[in-house]
């Protein structure tokens, strides 16, 4: 709760801090929602693609990218999904995230048409 309270202020520039914290699994629960709200595809992709990170940390970034429901994030998920030299669990998670992202975009587009 403290992080969210701090970043609410216009003067606080927390993007770089949040990006650094996103590579630490015990801080992801706080900073990933912040990065998702800011649609930080670049920062999330950096964590997802960093093979020196443990799998759970990279999975957090995969899930965050999927939540964005944006084509540029989907491109990153697709790239991980086809990376045959990467962890199978991560590749499968990327494909699942890609499907969720596409469904969310279709749903959002349908809502806009009804409005």
Secondary structure, DSSP 8 states (H G I E B T S, - for coil): -HHHHHHTSTT---HHHHHHHTTSHHHHHHHHHHHHHTT-HHHHHHHHH-TTS-HHHHHHHHHHHHHH--HHHHHHHHHHHT-TTS-HHHHHHHHHHHHHHHHHHHHHHHHHHH-
